[in-house]
Structure formats: structure tokens, C-alpha cells
Amino acid sequence: MADRKTKYVFITGGVVSSLGKGIASASLGLLLKKRGLSVNILKLDPYLNVDPGTMNPFQHGEVYVLDDGSETDLDLGHYERFVNQSMCSDNNVTSGQIYQAIITRERRGDYLGATVQVIPHVTEEIKKSIKKLATLNGHVDVIISEIGGTVGDIESLPFMEAIRQMGLENDDHDTVFIHLTLVPYIEAAGELKTKPTQHSVKSLREIGIQPQILLCRTAKTLEESIRKKIGLFCSVPSRNVIEAIDASTIYEVPLLFEQHEFSDLVLEKLDIQAPKPDMTEWEDLVSVIKGPSRRIKIAICGKYVFLKDAYKSIIEAFTHAGAENDARVDLVWVSSEDIKHGGAAKFIGDVDGLLIPGGFGERGVEGKIESIRYIRENKIPFLGICLGMHCATIEYARNVCGLEDAHSYEFYRDLKHPVIHLMADQENITELGGTMRLGAYPAIIEKDSFAYKAYGETEVSERHRHRYEFNNEYREMLTKDGLKLVGMSPDSKLVEIIEAPDHPWYVAVQFHPELKSRPTRAHPLFRDFVAAAVKYNKQKSEENEIKAKNPVG
């Protein structure tokens, strides 16, 4: 297939946001890859921020960090997980990046005095970003481009114009336009309504794009009569109106799409012959996710617990780890502020494990520290990530080493015991965007550790996103009282992994393991953390049974 020219698939959205364009793009990528094609996926984001690195998680959700250190949209996590390949900075393009590149060239005089305009300069820059992926890592058969936002957004118009132009510039079988829309069910009327889809496609056609395939997000099955009606009013064959019904797990979406011959339709439009996909492994995964043999409860204690998208990769990593352990992981979302005011026992007393995720800012830190103390003292499995490791270090320093004033330099500058300190290469940085320790870095792991048992190797590579680190001046003091520093950077300057002594499973890491977990290959630390929680749950159940059979008094 190496002699075939690259084909392009464009996925737009309409009616409302958050319909799942990222999942649809990732699902199509998976199906095409399972058919033997080489695939790459691109997210085109219309916002003017250069990247989401400085954006509030309440507005944007999780910042997904890649191996090369790029801070990207959370949809790139879906791309990586579904197609099982690492992305790079070129897989996420924002309006901010496009305009930044154009203005830089204009200031250099590259345009030779010409008036710089949206058409052709902005649209050409967008097209160049899309086409760049065609030869980034050798030949690519199909590039799937997801356009953020919804049809009708002012900020997305340059992207819509760019892909319209690409449709005209390429042969008929070189591009496919797919539109994801909503077919709402009106409870009072007892009917599915097609009008929002009709208007959305009308808006798309007004800017010169006729979608060839419609993905209709719905909570109810689309009868043939509904599909024919949508097809008639949207100038699309009814066969090309695909039901995108709500699924119990996102990993079922590719299987549902394939039932409706979605990838067949796309390949017909692209004039590509390819064998049917073997989805056996994916079917087995979904079967375990939907019907596990056991259930456990793991608490996530943080400050963004009311916005689950801030922890999207962590949620998915637990799904993967649960599947490998044949267990459903019920996540208990606990506000660290509640722990601070109500006590740890009240909120996490009955869980089988605790995870403290990454984050920034002092709010809620004391609640996280208190919850870690409860977990450590009660021998409940624990995983700390980034800020979670910082909190674990502070907790150990205070409650085991007797350093009552121990804290992080991130929150307070005048500290007697700053056990967490600013990294040396971060001291003179004034700009916030893209300046942290970002991307994949190696770590060396000691063999006598939970981490080594999980990874099965002494050197690993993990993704980072932080400015603060374990203060090396306190290494001797904390290790003398039992804290284990089991993972280090190759030069031994950065503490990467800590573990507590005399505990069934207690690991805290400076990096973000959730970013490298995959549906059919759970991250080793999440896999073993869930395994420890399953074991703890079983022991707890057995003890409760014994108590029930032998009541005291």
C-alpha cells in the first residue's frame, strides 16, 4: 500500500458540542488500522490559545502531554489509546499556532509586503498542517482530521474553508466529509427529532461542504424511516446515515460502528480495497468491561472532582486496569476540601484504594495529605501521581519523620522544611506556557520495589508535567526513617518514585503513568494497583464474614 496516495477524512460536528467527535475519529482510526491501513489523526482546535497548557481544567478539561512534551487536547488521548500509536505536536493544531506562525513570518518580511489575509494565508497554513502528517513518519494511507467546535462557530470558519478547498483540490475519491450531529428524543412527544440535524447540515452546505456520511448521535435506535427522512433532507443516501447510539463504554463504539458498516462506507468513498477488520481482541475487552466478575471501590481525591474531564486519562487507565484484573473499578470522587473539614475516615473509610492525582495550587492540599495519612496507617493500597507524590512526601515527613512544618515550596516560600522544592532549571522562568518539565524522560528502578514488580524492568520511560520536585536535601533524613526512593532519573538528581515501608502496596510517582495506558495493555502501575485493591477487598470481605459468624458480646 506504500504506493497509494494519502487520502483525507474530515469529521465535523453540529447542533451541540461534546457529541463525541474525538471518540468517532479514534474509532474510525482503529477500524481502518485493523483493516491493514496506516492511519494518523489530527485535532484542529479553533481557539486562539497556542495550546491548552495554561487553560483552566474547568474550561478545557485534561491537558494531555505527549512524548515530545507537547501539551495537547484530551482527544489526543483517545487517538493514542484507540489506534495504539504515539502522537506528536503536529497532531494538534490550534488557531493560536496558525496565527503565531503567520505573524512570525509577516514580521520577518516573508510575505514581501503583501496584505496578509484569512484567505489565502490562514487557510493555506491550515492545509499545510494537515498535509504535513502525510509524510511525517513515512507514508500514511489515511489522515483523519477532527475539527473542534460546532458548525456555525465564527472561530472555526477558517478551518471549514480550508477543508472545503482541500475537497475541491483533490480527486473525488481522495476526501470524505463526515458530519456528527444530534438526533434528540423529546420525551413529552415520544419522538426522535431530525430538524436539528437538517439545520446543521444546511449550515455546513452553506459554507460549501456537503457531508457524504452522517453520524447521528442518539439515545434511541434510528428506525429506517428516520434514516430515510434524514437522508432525503440532507442529500445523503439512507445507508450513509449511521446510528451513533449511546454506549455503556466508549470502547464499544467501534464495534457498534462496524455493525453499521461504517468503515466499509468510508473505504468505498476513498476507493480503497482492504480486508474486514478482526475485532476479536476488542470484543473480548468490551466483554470484560461490561461483565466483570468482581467490583472494587477506589477513591480519587482532588480539587477538580466535579469535572471528570480533568481526569480523563486516569478514568480510562482504571478501565484498562480493571479489565486486566477482571474487575469493575467504581470510582469514588472525593473533594479534598471535604477531607480537610470532615476527616478522612468519613469519606474514604470503606474504599479499597486511594489515588491522589496531579494538579496545581494550594487549595485542598491539606485534605490530600490527611487522606494519605489515613491510607498509609490503615494499610490500604495507594497510588500518588505528580502532586500526589509531593503530598505523600509531605505526609511522611510530617507524621513519620517528625518534621511538623514540612510543606511544598510551590505553596509557601517561607518554609522551615521545604521537602518539595522548585526544580533548578525552573528558577528564572517567567512565562508559563510550555516551560515546565514536559514529555518523556527515563527512570531507573530498584529491583526490590513494587514498581519493579509492576514494570518487570529496571529502566522505563514516562511522561512528565511539573515544575517542583523532591528536595534532595531531605533524602537522607526521610530514607533514614524508612521512606524508599526506588525510582531515580539516570543522573540520580530527580526522585521519580517513592514507596512506603511495611505496606501492602504504596507507590507515588513524579510522572503521569495514566498517559501511557492502553485499552488492551493497561499501564503496569495501574494494573498492579488495581490488583492490590482487589486483594485488599477480598481480605476485607473475608474478615467481615468471620466477624459476622463470630459476633462479639
ABEGO torsion letter per residue (X at the ends): XAABBBBBBBBBBBGBBGAGAAAAAAAAAAAAAAAGBBBBBBBBBABABABAAABBAAAAEBBBBBAAGBBBBAAAAAAAAAAGBBBBAAABBBAAAAAAAAAAAAAAGAAGGBBBBAOAAAAAAAAAAAAAAAAABEBBABBBBBBBEBBGBAAAAAAAAAAAAAAAABBAAABBBBBBBBBBBBAAAGBBBAAAAAAAAAAAAAAGBBBABBBBBBABBBBAAAAAAAAAAAGBBAAABBBBBBBABAAAAAAAAAAAGAAAAAAAAAGBBBBBBBAAAAAAAAAAAABBABBBBBBBBBAAAABAAAAAAAAAAAAAAAAAAGBBBBBBBBBAAAAAAAEAAAAAAABABBBBBBEBEABGAAAAAAAAAAAAAAGBBBBBBEAAAAAAAAAAAAAAAGBAABBBAAABABBABBABBBBAAAAABABABGABBBEBBBBBBBABBAAAAAAGBABBBBBBBBABBBBAAAAAAAAAAGBBBABBBAAGABBABBBBBGBABBBBBABBAAAABBAABBBAAAAAAAAAAAAAAAAAAAAAAAAAABBBX
